Amino acid sequence: MKTKIFSLVAMLVCATMMSAQTFNRIVVNIEIGEEYDDLYLIESPSFTDEFENSYDEVKLFTGSDIYVYGKTAYGNQSAVYTNDLQGAYIGFKAEVSGTARITFSDLQSDLADVTTYYLYDTENGQYTPISTSEHYDFAVVADQNVANRFIILKPVKVTTNEDGWASFANNVALAPLGGLKAYYAEYDQANAAVDLHETEMIPAAEGVFLKGAALTEYTLTPNVTGLSASVEQNDLVGCVAYTDVTAVTDAIYCIRNVGGVSALYQFVGANIPAGKAYLPIATGGAPAPARIALHFAGEQGIEDVKADVKAEKFVENGQIFIRRGNEVFNIQGQIVK
């Protein structure tokens, strides 16, 4: 027996809104034997707490051997409306023991890479690509109810600045693609610099600096291949959500491009945007550094060179280099000549 998903009112509201704009939508189906249930996940920037509170339905665990539901601040839901599916939790309830199967249907998205969304099993670390041709089987035990067993993960896009830099944080673990590199930043107080340590994977909520080509959009994907995070110290603070920093007593630094030099400059303001990272520096009452340079694994970086030395970019053998005085750097900041 299938549990009904929508009340008539909720369905009519959803249909009306969907006719006005495109949604990212996934229907998660679960079955065991002849019994089955499903969960609607619908994403749109227009969804607010008020909308969710009015139209999300509480899951009714009646009349079936297996149930699937969304875990939200409002409880267990049979339909989840959210402005971001990233990190959405999915639970299940089983009345009988056996092997349950999860499948996906009714996929609709305004994103070309919708099939690169993943269902992540928090119990065993398995990733399943979300598409109509995929399924995931797992064992259930009678009278078992697990609220946060699965998470929806999806790729995230980020755009670099004029020198190819960006700061980044996210609520799920991700790995950079397409030549983009991620770095932890360890503050070196003696030299007013940060040492950058490359990390293959960006852990959830961890702040990092990203480096790629200038003014380029890159994709970070869920860490489906088991890449490892760096074990080096990381002094960055990741801001998964819009973060109020008015109570932070340390000096706060963010990566910016000023006068053609990308480095860390002191932040003036009350809030750090969501998805960014900052470096807190305890000054102990001393004047805060005007600028904090970037070092790649202990090597001198472009930003170490005095700002009054004119820099020029040139191309040699199809690669971009930067000349400052008598020194030449590649775009990773390493001295090559």
C-alpha positions in Angstrom: 0.0 0.0 0.0 1.4 3.4 -0.9 1.2 6.4 1.4 -0.4 9.4 -0.3 2.1 12.2 -0.8 0.1 15.4 -1.3 -3.1 16.7 0.0 -5.2 18.3 -2.8 -4.5 21.8 -1.6 -0.7 21.2 -1.5 -0.7 19.6 -4.9 -2.6 22.5 -6.5 -0.2 25.1 -4.9 2.8 23.1 -6.1 1.4 22.8 -9.7 0.6 26.5 -9.9 4.1 27.5 -8.7 5.8 25.0 -11.0 4.0 26.5 -14.0 5.6 29.8 -13.3 9.2 28.7 -13.0 11.6 25.7 -13.4 12.4 23.7 -10.3 15.1 21.2 -9.3 12.9 18.2 -8.5 13.7 14.6 -7.4 11.3 11.9 -6.4 12.9 9.3 -4.1 11.1 6.0 -4.2 11.6 3.2 -1.6 10.2 -0.4 -1.8 10.4 -3.6 0.0 8.5 -6.6 -1.4 5.2 -5.3 -2.7 5.1 -2.2 -0.4 6.5 1.1 -1.5 6.5 4.8 -0.7 8.0 8.0 -2.1 9.3 11.4 -1.2 9.2 14.7 -3.2 12.2 16.9 -3.0 11.7 20.3 -4.7 14.2 23.1 -4.8 13.7 26.8 -5.7 15.3 30.0 -4.5 11.7 31.4 -4.0 11.0 29.0 -1.2 11.0 30.5 2.3 10.4 29.3 5.8 6.9 30.6 5.6 6.2 28.6 2.5 7.7 25.5 4.0 5.8 25.8 7.2 2.5 26.2 5.4 2.7 23.5 2.7 5.2 20.8 3.8 3.3 17.7 5.0 4.0 15.7 8.1 4.7 12.1 7.2 2.0 9.7 8.3 3.4 6.2 9.1 0.3 4.2 8.4 -0.6 1.4 6.1 2.7 0.3 4.7 5.8 -1.8 5.5 8.3 0.8 4.4 8.4 4.6 4.4 10.8 7.3 3.2 10.7 10.9 4.5 12.6 14.2 4.6 14.0 15.3 7.9 13.5 19.1 8.4 13.2 21.6 11.1 9.4 21.0 11.0 9.7 17.2 11.5 9.4 14.2 9.3 8.0 15.4 5.9 6.5 13.6 2.9 7.4 16.5 0.6 10.3 18.8 1.2 10.4 22.3 -0.3 13.8 24.0 0.1 15.9 26.7 -1.5 18.9 24.3 -1.6 18.9 20.5 -1.9 22.5 20.3 -1.0 22.8 18.4 2.3 19.1 17.5 2.5 18.6 14.6 4.8 16.4 11.6 4.0 15.2 9.0 6.5 13.4 5.7 6.3 11.1 3.6 8.6 10.7 -0.2 8.1 8.0 -2.3 9.7 9.5 -5.6 8.4 13.0 -6.9 7.8 14.5 -7.4 4.4 16.3 -5.6 1.5 14.9 -2.2 0.6 15.5 -0.6 -2.7 15.7 3.1 -3.5 15.1 4.4 -7.0 14.6 7.9 -8.5 11.9 9.3 -10.8 10.3 12.4 -12.1 13.6 14.2 -12.3 13.3 17.8 -13.4 15.9 20.5 -13.3 17.2 23.7 -14.9 20.8 22.3 -14.4 22.6 20.4 -17.2 24.4 18.3 -14.6 21.3 17.0 -12.7 22.5 13.4 -13.2 25.6 14.2 -11.2 23.5 14.6 -8.0 24.2 11.8 -5.5 22.4 9.9 -2.8 25.0 9.4 0.0 24.6 6.7 2.6 26.0 8.0 5.9 26.3 4.5 7.3 28.7 3.0 4.9 29.9 6.0 2.7 28.4 4.7 -0.5 27.5 7.2 -3.3 24.7 6.5 -5.8 24.3 8.8 -8.8 20.7 10.1 -9.0 19.2 9.1 -12.3 16.2 7.1 -13.5 18.5 4.2 -14.4 20.2 3.9 -10.9 19.1 2.2 -7.7 20.5 1.5 -4.3 19.8 -1.6 -2.2 20.3 -1.8 1.6 19.3 -4.0 4.5 16.5 -2.9 6.9 15.4 -4.4 10.2 11.8 -4.6 11.5 10.7 -1.6 13.6 13.8 0.4 12.4 13.5 4.2 12.0 16.6 6.1 10.9 16.1 9.8 10.4 19.4 10.9 8.8 20.6 7.8 6.9 20.9 9.5 3.5 22.0 12.9 2.2 21.5 14.6 -1.2 24.7 15.9 -2.5 25.3 17.9 -5.7 28.1 19.8 -7.5 28.8 23.4 -6.5 30.2 26.1 -8.8 32.6 28.9 -7.9 34.2 31.7 -9.9 37.8 32.9 -9.4 39.0 36.5 -9.3 41.4 38.4 -11.6 44.4 36.3 -10.3 42.5 33.0 -10.2 41.8 33.0 -6.4 38.6 32.4 -4.4 37.8 31.5 -0.9 35.3 28.7 -0.2 33.3 26.7 2.3 30.4 24.3 2.0 28.2 22.2 4.2 29.3 18.9 2.5 32.7 17.5 1.6 33.7 18.4 -2.0 36.6 17.9 -4.4 37.7 20.4 -7.0 37.7 19.6 -10.8 39.2 20.9 -14.0 42.6 22.1 -12.7 41.2 24.0 -9.7 43.3 23.4 -6.6 42.3 23.8 -2.9 44.6 25.0 -0.1 44.6 25.2 3.7 46.1 28.4 5.1 48.5 28.3 8.0 49.3 31.7 9.4 53.0 32.6 9.8 53.0 35.5 12.2 56.8 36.2 11.9 56.5 36.9 8.2 52.9 38.2 8.1 52.1 35.5 5.6 50.1 32.3 5.2 51.6 29.0 4.1 49.3 27.2 1.6 49.0 23.4 1.9 47.2 21.7 -1.0 44.3 19.5 0.0 42.7 17.0 -2.5 39.4 17.1 -0.7 37.6 19.9 1.1 35.9 18.6 4.3 32.4 19.8 5.2 32.4 23.3 6.8 36.2 23.7 6.3 37.4 27.0 4.9 39.9 26.9 2.0 41.4 29.0 -0.7 41.0 28.0 -4.3 43.4 28.6 -7.2 42.7 28.2 -10.9 42.7 30.3 -14.0 41.6 33.9 -13.8 37.9 34.8 -13.9 36.9 31.2 -14.6 33.9 29.2 -13.3 34.8 25.8 -11.8 32.8 22.9 -10.5 33.4 21.2 -7.1 31.9 17.7 -6.9 31.0 15.4 -4.0 34.0 13.4 -2.9 32.9 10.2 -4.6 36.4 8.8 -5.3 37.7 8.8 -1.7 40.2 11.6 -1.9 41.9 12.6 1.3 42.0 15.9 3.2 45.3 17.5 4.0 46.7 16.8 7.5 48.4 20.2 7.7 47.1 22.9 10.0 44.3 25.1 8.7 43.6 28.5 10.3 40.8 29.4 8.0 37.2 29.7 9.2 34.6 28.4 6.8 31.2 30.3 6.6 28.7 27.8 5.3 25.9 30.3 6.0 25.8 34.1 6.0 27.8 34.8 9.1 27.7 37.7 11.6 31.3 38.4 12.7 30.6 41.5 14.8 31.5 39.5 17.9 34.8 38.3 16.6 37.6 40.0 18.6 40.4 39.0 16.2 41.3 40.9 13.1 39.6 39.3 10.1 41.3 38.8 6.7 39.7 37.9 3.4 41.4 37.2 0.1 41.0 40.1 -2.4 42.7 41.6 -5.5 43.9 45.1 -4.7 46.0 47.0 -7.2 46.8 43.9 -9.1 47.9 42.0 -6.1 45.9 39.1 -4.6 46.6 38.7 -0.9 44.7 38.8 2.4 43.4 42.2 3.4 41.7 43.2 6.6 37.9 42.8 6.4 35.7 45.7 7.4 32.1 44.9 7.8 29.6 42.9 9.9 28.9 39.8 7.8 30.8 37.2 5.7 28.8 35.9 2.7 27.7 32.3 2.7 30.2 29.9 1.1 33.3 32.0 1.9 36.2 31.7 4.3 38.2 34.1 6.4 41.4 34.2 8.4 41.2 35.4 12.1 44.4 36.9 13.5 44.9 37.6 17.2 46.9 40.9 17.3 47.2 41.2 21.1 46.7 44.9 20.8 49.4 45.4 18.2 48.7 47.0 14.8 47.2 44.5 12.4 49.2 43.8 9.2 48.1 45.8 6.2 48.5 42.8 4.0 49.1 39.1 4.5 51.0 37.5 1.7 50.4 34.0 0.2 53.1 31.3 0.2 52.9 28.0 -1.6 54.2 25.3 0.7 57.0 27.5 2.0 58.1 28.9 -1.4 58.1 32.6 -2.2 54.8 33.7 -3.8 54.0 36.5 -6.2 52.5 38.5 -3.4 55.8 38.6 -1.5 57.4 40.9 -4.1 57.1 44.6 -3.2 54.1 46.2 -4.6 56.2 49.1 -6.1 57.9 46.6 -8.5 56.0 46.7 -11.7 54.6 43.3 -12.8 53.9 42.3 -16.4 52.3 39.1 -17.8 53.6 37.3 -20.8 53.0 34.1 -22.7 55.8 31.6 -23.4 55.3 28.2 -25.0 51.5 28.6 -24.5 51.9 29.2 -20.7 51.3 32.4 -18.8 54.1 33.9 -16.7 54.5 37.0 -14.6 57.7 39.0 -14.4 58.5 41.3 -11.4 61.9 42.8 -11.6 64.5 40.1 -12.2 62.2 37.3 -11.2 59.6 35.3 -13.2 56.7 33.4 -11.6 54.2 30.9 -13.0 50.6 31.4 -12.3 50.8 29.2 -9.2 53.2 31.7 -7.7 56.3 29.7 -8.0 59.6 31.2 -9.1 60.7 29.6 -12.4 63.5 32.0 -13.5 
